[in-house]
């Protein structure tokens, strides 16, 4: 609006222009809102212009109606602009407070979430540590048991090897002893049969000669008797006492080798 148009505005005669006073509040505008910054700069410029005009024109009574109407229009525009700025500032402050509150809530929630996550991780670590400790104890226990079992197995294997060697020696000794017994039985049986046959022939000759030569025949038959031969016993590995060998008709029976090996009999037991 130009100055000439302002002169043409009708203003009542008794209307007075009120002096502009500074705003009762200090406007806090956020630096990230360019519209509020422009409005603030415009208001500041308008107030400076009104102050300059009031200083130039003098007191309120000396103003003409056109000047008074111009000042009234300026005051109305300034009040409207100040109201808009106040509304925007209030809204911006509310938004800032809401943003700060939401930020604080987010920070608190993030802190709580981190705390819960740390607690979960700590619980998982404790559980894993407990499981690891249990596994280590079980492994050490298993190692001790395995060591004992290995030692016991080694002892058993060593004893088994010793027993196997002893059994092998006993088997070989028994085989050798059986062979020796068989040889001795065969040799003693053959010698005993011949001796019995010779004794029978001698008895017949003595019976034919008569009763007079009985003493001589008995003296001749005495050297033919062999000393009893003892055979080793397979069970006790000792030589039992020998019995005298006598010539009887039952001496022609078959020998019992198994009985001789088992009981260690003499030559008279073969008859």
C-alpha positions as CSV (number, residue, x, y, z in Angstrom):
1,X,0.0,0.0,0.0
2,X,1.5,3.4,-1.1
3,X,1.6,6.6,0.9
4,X,-1.1,8.3,-1.1
5,X,-3.5,5.4,-0.5
6,X,-2.8,5.7,3.2
7,X,-3.8,9.4,3.1
8,X,-7.2,8.5,1.6
9,X,-8.1,6.0,4.4
10,X,-10.9,7.6,6.6
11,X,-10.0,7.7,10.3
12,X,-12.2,9.1,13.1
13,X,-11.1,12.4,14.5
14,X,-10.7,11.3,18.1
15,X,-8.8,8.1,17.3
16,X,-5.4,8.1,18.7
17,X,-2.5,6.0,17.8
18,X,-1.3,3.7,20.6
19,X,2.4,3.6,21.2
20,X,4.0,0.4,20.2
21,X,5.5,-1.5,23.2
22,X,8.0,-4.3,22.9
23,X,6.5,-7.8,22.8
24,X,6.0,-9.3,26.3
25,X,7.7,-12.5,25.3
26,X,11.1,-13.3,23.8
27,X,10.7,-15.4,20.7
28,X,12.7,-18.5,20.5
29,X,12.9,-19.7,16.9
30,X,14.6,-22.9,15.9
31,X,17.4,-22.5,13.5
32,X,16.2,-25.2,11.2
33,X,12.9,-23.4,10.3
34,X,13.6,-20.8,7.6
35,X,10.0,-19.5,7.5
36,X,10.1,-18.4,11.1
37,X,13.5,-16.8,10.6
38,X,12.1,-14.7,7.7
39,X,9.1,-13.6,9.7
40,X,11.2,-12.6,12.7
41,X,13.4,-10.5,10.5
42,X,10.3,-8.8,8.9
43,X,8.8,-8.0,12.3
44,X,12.1,-6.6,13.5
45,X,12.3,-4.3,10.5
46,X,8.7,-3.2,10.8
47,X,9.2,-2.3,14.5
48,X,12.2,-0.3,13.7
49,X,10.3,1.6,11.0
50,X,7.4,2.4,13.3
51,X,9.8,3.7,15.9
52,X,11.5,5.9,13.4
53,X,8.1,7.3,12.2
54,X,6.9,8.1,15.7
55,X,10.2,9.9,16.4
56,X,9.9,11.9,13.3
57,X,6.3,13.0,13.5
58,X,6.3,14.0,17.1
59,X,3.6,13.5,19.7
60,X,0.3,11.8,19.0
61,X,-1.8,15.0,19.1
62,X,0.1,16.7,16.3
63,X,-0.5,13.8,13.7
64,X,-2.9,14.3,10.9
65,X,-5.6,11.7,10.2
66,X,-3.8,10.0,7.3
67,X,-0.7,9.5,9.4
68,X,-2.7,8.2,12.2
69,X,-4.5,5.7,9.9
70,X,-1.2,4.6,8.5
71,X,0.2,4.0,11.9
72,X,-2.9,2.1,12.9
73,X,-2.7,-0.1,9.8
74,X,1.0,-0.8,10.6
75,X,0.1,-1.7,14.2
76,X,-2.6,-4.1,13.1
77,X,-0.3,-5.8,10.6
78,X,2.4,-6.1,13.2
79,X,-0.1,-7.6,15.7
80,X,-1.4,-10.1,13.2
81,X,2.2,-11.0,12.2
82,X,3.1,-11.4,15.9
83,X,0.1,-13.6,16.5
84,X,1.1,-15.8,13.6
85,X,4.7,-16.0,14.8
86,X,3.5,-16.8,18.3
87,X,1.3,-19.6,17.0
88,X,4.2,-20.9,14.8
89,X,6.6,-20.6,17.7
90,X,4.2,-22.4,20.1
91,X,3.7,-25.2,17.5
92,X,7.4,-25.4,16.9
93,X,8.1,-25.5,20.6
94,X,5.4,-28.2,21.0
95,X,6.9,-30.2,18.2
96,X,10.4,-29.7,19.6
97,X,9.2,-30.9,23.0
98,X,7.4,-33.8,21.5
99,X,10.5,-34.6,19.5
100,X,12.6,-34.4,22.6
101,X,10.2,-36.5,24.5
102,X,10.1,-39.1,21.7
103,X,13.9,-39.0,21.5
104,X,14.2,-39.5,25.2
105,X,11.7,-42.4,25.0
106,X,13.6,-43.9,22.1
107,X,16.9,-43.5,24.0
108,X,15.3,-45.1,27.1
109,X,13.9,-47.9,25.1
110,X,17.2,-48.4,23.3
111,X,19.0,-48.4,26.7
112,X,16.5,-51.0,28.1
113,X,16.8,-53.1,24.9
114,X,20.6,-53.0,25.2
115,X,20.3,-53.9,28.9
116,X,18.0,-56.8,28.1
117,X,20.3,-57.9,25.3
118,X,23.3,-57.7,27.6
119,X,21.4,-59.8,30.2
120,X,20.4,-62.3,27.6
121,X,24.0,-62.5,26.3
122,X,25.3,-62.8,29.9
123,X,22.7,-65.6,30.7
124,X,23.7,-67.4,27.5
125,X,27.4,-67.0,28.3
126,X,26.7,-68.4,31.8
127,X,24.8,-71.3,30.4
128,X,27.5,-72.0,27.9
129,X,30.2,-71.7,30.6
130,X,28.3,-74.1,32.8
131,X,27.9,-76.6,29.9
132,X,31.5,-76.2,29.0
133,X,32.5,-76.8,32.7
134,X,30.3,-79.8,32.8
135,X,31.8,-81.2,29.6
136,X,35.3,-80.6,30.9
137,X,34.5,-82.4,34.1
138,X,32.9,-85.2,32.1
139,X,35.9,-85.3,29.8
140,X,38.4,-85.5,32.7
141,X,36.3,-88.2,34.4
142,X,36.2,-90.1,31.1
143,X,39.9,-89.7,30.7
144,X,40.6,-91.0,34.2
145,X,38.2,-94.0,33.6
146,X,39.9,-94.7,30.2
147,X,43.3,-94.5,31.8
148,X,42.2,-97.0,34.5
149,X,40.6,-99.3,31.9
150,X,43.7,-99.1,29.7
151,X,45.9,-100.0,32.7
152,X,43.6,-102.8,33.7
153,X,43.5,-104.0,30.1
154,X,47.3,-103.9,29.8
155,X,47.6,-105.9,33.0
156,X,45.0,-108.4,31.8
157,X,46.8,-108.8,28.5
158,X,50.1,-109.2,30.2
159,X,48.7,-111.8,32.6
160,X,47.0,-113.5,29.6
161,X,50.2,-113.7,27.7
162,X,52.0,-115.1,30.8
163,X,49.2,-117.7,31.2
164,X,49.3,-118.5,27.6
165,X,53.1,-119.1,27.8
166,X,52.6,-121.2,30.9
167,X,49.8,-123.3,29.3
168,X,52.0,-123.8,26.2
169,X,54.9,-124.9,28.4
170,X,52.6,-127.3,30.3
171,X,51.2,-128.6,27.0
172,X,54.6,-129.3,25.7
173,X,55.7,-130.8,28.9
174,X,52.6,-133.0,29.0
175,X,53.2,-134.1,25.4
176,X,56.8,-134.9,26.1
177,X,55.8,-136.8,29.2
178,X,53.2,-138.8,27.4
179,X,55.7,-139.7,24.7
180,X,58.1,-140.8,27.3
181,X,55.4,-142.8,29.1
182,X,54.4,-144.4,25.9
183,X,58.0,-145.4,25.1
184,X,58.5,-146.7,28.6
185,X,55.2,-148.6,28.5
186,X,56.1,-150.2,25.2
187,X,59.6,-151.1,26.3
188,X,58.5,-152.5,29.7
189,X,55.7,-154.5,28.2
190,X,57.9,-156.2,25.6
191,X,60.5,-157.0,28.2
192,X,57.9,-158.3,30.7
193,X,56.2,-160.7,28.2
194,X,59.5,-162.3,27.2
195,X,60.5,-162.6,30.8
196,X,57.2,-164.2,31.7
197,X,57.5,-166.7,28.8
198,X,61.0,-167.6,29.8
199,X,59.8,-168.1,33.4
200,X,57.1,-170.4,32.3
201,X,59.5,-172.5,30.3
202,X,61.8,-172.7,33.3
203,X,59.0,-173.8,35.6
204,X,58.1,-176.6,33.2
205,X,61.7,-177.7,33.1
206,X,62.0,-177.6,36.8
207,X,58.7,-179.6,37.1
208,X,60.1,-182.3,34.8
209,X,63.4,-182.6,36.7
210,X,61.7,-183.5,39.9
211,X,61.4,-182.4,43.4
212,X,65.1,-183.0,44.1
213,X,66.4,-180.1,42.0
214,X,63.8,-177.6,43.1
215,X,66.4,-175.5,45.1
216,X,68.7,-175.4,42.1
217,X,65.9,-174.5,39.7
218,X,64.8,-171.7,42.0
219,X,68.4,-170.5,42.2
220,X,68.7,-170.5,38.5
221,X,65.4,-168.7,38.1
222,X,66.3,-166.0,40.6
223,X,68.8,-164.2,38.3
224,X,66.2,-164.0,35.6
225,X,64.0,-161.8,37.7
226,X,64.5,-158.1,36.9
227,X,64.2,-155.3,39.3
228,X,60.9,-153.6,39.0
229,X,60.9,-150.6,36.8
230,X,59.0,-147.5,37.8
231,X,57.3,-145.3,35.3
232,X,56.5,-141.6,35.8
233,X,53.1,-140.6,36.7
234,X,51.5,-138.0,34.4
235,X,49.3,-136.5,37.1
236,X,51.9,-136.0,39.9
237,X,55.1,-136.1,37.7
238,X,56.7,-138.5,40.3
239,X,57.8,-142.1,40.4
240,X,55.6,-144.2,42.6
241,X,57.0,-147.2,44.5
242,X,57.5,-150.2,42.3
243,X,56.0,-153.6,43.1
244,X,57.8,-156.9,42.4
245,X,57.2,-158.4,39.0
246,X,55.7,-161.9,39.1
247,X,55.1,-164.3,36.2
248,X,51.4,-165.3,36.2
249,X,49.3,-166.7,33.3
250,X,47.3,-163.4,33.3
251,X,50.4,-161.5,32.2
252,X,49.5,-162.1,28.6
253,X,46.6,-159.7,28.7
254,X,46.7,-156.4,26.8
255,X,48.2,-153.4,28.6
256,X,46.1,-150.5,29.6
257,X,48.2,-147.5,28.5
258,X,45.6,-144.8,29.4
259,X,45.3,-146.3,32.9
260,X,49.1,-146.4,33.2
261,X,49.4,-142.7,32.1
262,X,46.7,-141.6,34.4
263,X,47.7,-143.5,37.6
264,X,51.4,-144.1,37.0
265,X,51.2,-147.9,37.3
266,X,54.1,-150.4,37.1
267,X,54.8,-153.4,34.9
268,X,52.7,-155.8,37.0
269,X,49.6,-153.7,36.4
270,X,49.8,-154.5,32.7
271,X,48.9,-158.2,33.4
